[in-house]
Amino acid sequence: MGDDVLDIQEIDRTQVAVAGGKGALLGELLRIEGVRVPPGFCITTEAFRRTVAQAPSIHAQLDCLSRLKLADRDGVAALSAELL
């Protein structure tokens, strides 16, 4: 997929530092017979760090986004659009 994006099938528990805990655990779940995990990808932790460093205002936006209720789809959509 690229250096900054990993297919979830490429990830396992040994790659927590590269893919983060959730990415590594999803990769591990794929290896358990009978557990269904939808296809997906993971942005590397390094790519995330670079992006955050290049956009210092993103911290405030992410903080606001984390405070929204999931049911507030309009608020989530509006704040998410600002991040693009």
Phi, psi and omega in degrees: 000326183146169183291331184263350182232130180243136171293137184302333179289342180276351190256144172217184187296343179281354185248031179302319181294332182271319188247356184081165183297315182294318179298315180296319180291323176296320177299320178293320180300327179299335184272358181262120181299132178093348178266125181263126176233126180294155177302147179189185181218168180223132173279134182293155178297325179295318178297319178298313180300318179298316181297314180296321180295328181278347183225075184304331181289349182296332181300314180295319180294318178295324178297313178299318181297320182291340180273347180285149173283143180302326181292343179278068185298324179294317178294317178298316180297317181295312179292322178297321179297326178294332182285342181283000000 
